[in-house]
Amino acid sequence: MSRNYKFHNKSGLYFVSFATINWIDVFTRQAYFNVLSESVNYCRKEKNMELYAYCFMPSHIHFIFRSSNEQPSELLRDFKRHTSKAIIKAIENNPQESRKEWLLWMFERAGKKNASTTKYQFWQHHNKPIELWSEKVIKQKIDYIHNNPVESGFVTNPIDWKYSSARNFQDDHTVLDIDTVGFLG
C-alpha cells in the first residue's frame, strides 16, 4: 500500500472509500442499507466516530470522518468486520434474495484467495484514506461524495439519493445523523 494511503495523523479528518469485492452491487435492498445505517449509528455512539459526510452506493461507501479517540484504522476495521458479517447473514436469511447463491459463492471464492479470511471476504481490503487539510479540499470531497449518485446516473439531484449526507445538508436527517463543524454543516 502506498504511503499516500495510510492514517498518518490519527486525529485527522479523512476521506475514505471502500468497495465490495469485485465491485458487486450488494446494496440494492433496504435490509442491507439498514445494516450500514445501524453500524454507522453504533460507531458514532460507541466507537468515537465523527461522521461529516457519507454516501452509500450499490457497491461502495464514501465517508468523511474523524476518530475522536485517534483510532481511525481500528474504527474502519471494526466497521467493515461487523458489516460484512451482518450483511452476509442478512443475505443468507433473505428469502427474496434472488442472487443469494451467487453472492455467497463470490464472497467465498474471494475468501479462499485470502489466507487471513476464515470463509467469506465481503469488502476489498483497502480504504484509501486521504487526510483533508483545508476547507477547499474538504468541500471538494463533499461535492465528490454528494455527486457520486448523479455521476452514476441514479438521480439528477444529489439530495434525491436517500443514502447520502446531501440530504443532511438540506436539514433532512431521516437516514443518519451527521456531525457538523463550521462550514461542514
N, C-alpha and C positions, 0 to 999 in steps of 0.2 A: 504494500500500500504506500502510496506517495506521502511524503512529509506534508504536503498540502492538505491531506485528508485525515487529520488527527485532531483530537481535542487538546491543543497545547495550553490554552488558557481555561482552566477548569471552571472559572466563574464567568466566562464569556457568554455572549449571546451568539447562538449558532443557527444556521440554516442547514437542515438535513433533508435528504431524500432517501427513501429506501423502497425497494420493489419486491414483489413476489418472485419466486424462481421462474425463470423463463418469461417474465412479464405476463404471467397468466392473469386474466381478468377474473379475479375471485370476488371482488366486492361488487356484486350485482344483485344482492338480496339484502333486505332490511336487517335480517338477523346478523349478517356479517358486519354491516356498518355499526350495528348496536354493540358488537364486541369491541370495535375500535373506540367508540364513544365512551363506553363504560371503562375501558382501560385507561384512556386519557384522563377521565374524571378521577379514577383511582390514583394515577400517578400525580395528579395535581394535589390531591388531598394527602396522600401517604408517602410519596417519593420525592417531594420538593421540586416538582416540575412547574416552571413558569412557562405558560404557553401564550405566545403573542400572535401567531398566525398559523393556519393549518389548511390543508386540503386533502381529502381522501378521494383518490381517483380509483378506477376499477382495478388497476394493477399496482399502484404505488401510493405513497404518502409523502407529503411535504410538511415540515414543521419549522417554525422559528421559535426557539425555546432557550431556556436557561435552566441550569440545575442550581437551585439556591443552596444546596449543600455541597456544591462543587464536585459532583459525580456524574457528569453528562454521559460518559461512556457506559457506566453501570446502569444508569436510568434507561437508556435506549436498549441495552442488552435485556434488561428485565421486561421492558415493554414488548419487545419482539418475541421473547421466550413465551411470555404469558399469552399474547395474542395468537401466536402460531398454534399453541395447544388448544386454545379456546375455539379458534375458527375451524381447525380440523375436527374437533369434537362436534361443532355445530353442523359441519358438512356431513359427518357420519350420521348424525341424528336427524337430518332434514329429509323427510320423505318426498318433498318437492324438488330436491336437487337432482336434476336430470344428468348432471355431469359428475356425479359422486364418484363412480368407479374410476373414471379418467383422472379427475383431480387427485384422488388419493394415490393412484398409480404414479402420477407425475411427481408428487411430493415424496413418495417412497423411492422412486428412481433417483431423484436428486439427493436424498438422504444416503443412499448406498454409495454415492460418489464422494461422500464426506466422512472421514474416519471419526470425527468428533460428534456425529449425529447418531442418535440411537435408532430412529426409524424414519421419521419424516423430516424433510427440510422444506420449510414454507417460505421464509424470507431469504433473499440474497444476503450475503454476509456484510457487505459494505454499507455505510451510511452517508459517506461523502460529506462530513461536517465541514462547513465553511464558516469561520468566525466573521461576524458582522461588526465592522469597526467604525462606521459613520452613518449618519442619518440618511445620506444619499443611497448608500448600499442597502440599508435596511428597507427603505422604501422601494428600491429596485427589486429586492427579493419578495417583498409583499406583493408587488404588482405581478411578478412572475407566478407566484403561488395562486393568486386570485384569478389570473387569466389562463391558467392551465386548462380548466374545463372548456373555456371558449376556444382556445387554440386546438383542442382535441375535437371540437365540433359538437360537444354535448349540449351547450347552451350558447345563447348570443350575448348574454349579460352575466358577468361574474356572480352577481347576487342571486341568480336563478339556480345555481348549483347548491343543493341542500347541504352538502358536506364540505363547506368552506367557510373560513372566517370572514370572507367578503360580506357575508350576512351579518356577522357580529359588528363589522364596521358600519353597518346600517342600523345598528341597535336591535338586531334580531338574534337572540341567544337561545333559540329553541333546541338546537342540536348540542352545542357545547358552550360553556363559558370560556372566555379567554382573559388573560391578564392584559392590562393596559398601562402604558407608561408614556406620558407626554404625547409625542407625535404619533405613537403607535395606536392610539385609540380614537 
